[in-house]
Amino acid sequence: MRSSERRDQQQAETSSDQVGARMRQFRTERGLTLRGLSARAGLSIGFLSQVERGVSSIGLTALKSVAEALDRPVAEFFQDDDVPTSVDEETPLPRHFTLTRAESGATEYVSGQVTYRMLSDRGPDLVLEPMVVHIAPGGSREEAYAHAGEEFAYVVTGELLYEVEGVEHRLRPGDSVHLRSSVPHSMYNDTEQVTTVVSVVTPRLF
């Protein structure tokens, strides 16, 4: 394995451990067992246990359900203890419009083998969450999950297995899928290359 690939793998493992550790911390602070969190979030006990132990990664939409069950913002699962959360109270966000410049940079969140690059700033009245998602090969497969809203994914490079209601669909560059998220679904990269997807989900995750 090349040094760059080894470094990327170590970073993915570290991020997965961090999300799982934060999940365990917030769950115990709430006095919840894994069974209790499972009932609230709609995810299996076994899967949540694997996430907490850093064995499995968790997608942002599933993490949002966990965050709501624990009464925590999604962003807190990715923050180090020594990184304060800052909110600019003097500059209100526009309610109907945002403009995101390429040079301003973008917030990224890493969960296991998946990196989510957010494509727009916040807007209180905006409901879409546009992202560029990079899915590294390997890793454990996330269990199918249903949630409120809609989901769209367009494959830019690589290949992606997208499961909808137990049926697998292989997506290649130029292919896309659009579904009501209340249908159980999951995605997985079973190739040896990174897959890049433009994804739009509702409601907003952050």
Disulfide bonds with the S-S distance in Angstrom:
none
